[in-house]
């Protein structure tokens, strides 16, 4: 796979997360509250480094979701990592409580299903699409970020019979950066996360 252009802002370290992951950004909520809303075993909460978060997720991987997740504060947002998971982006039982009274931006890779970009406000998906097919958007306001999408290479009028989208995940992170205002200058691998096991994990 060719490297993404330098102008695409990607969270350094995302490429180490593997074939399935979700990286989400939750505005104005501390990591502890985000994890509680996600539905974790609060007794399992502890500070972990990125490598430990990734290692524990592999050890506790579930068939249908991440077995260990982490959250860390970055600016006005909490970044949530689901290694091997996808729930904040698409599971209303998770994104509804997590986004209550706030907003969530999610970039999800799933090599065995479909990738997802999602922008969710107060429990309602506003914009959601597979980055390979940005013309097929859903949500309460699917055209909300049409201009921003075009700027990062996710053509909102993409022709499915035309050229494929280049660097769809990298473009999704660039779109997330544009929405959140985060520069993505911080390497995920250098963050300290509050990690925890989801209930049922």
PyMOL commands that set and color helices and strands:
alter all, ss='L'
color gray80, all
select helices_A, chain A and resi 14-16+31-38+42-44+50-59+87-90+92-98+131-133+146-151+168-180+188-190
alter helices_A, ss='H'
color red, helices_A
select strands_A, chain A and resi 20-27+46-49+69-74+77-83+103-110+116-121+124-129+192-196
alter strands_A, ss='S'
color yellow, strands_A
deselect
rebuild
show_as cartoon
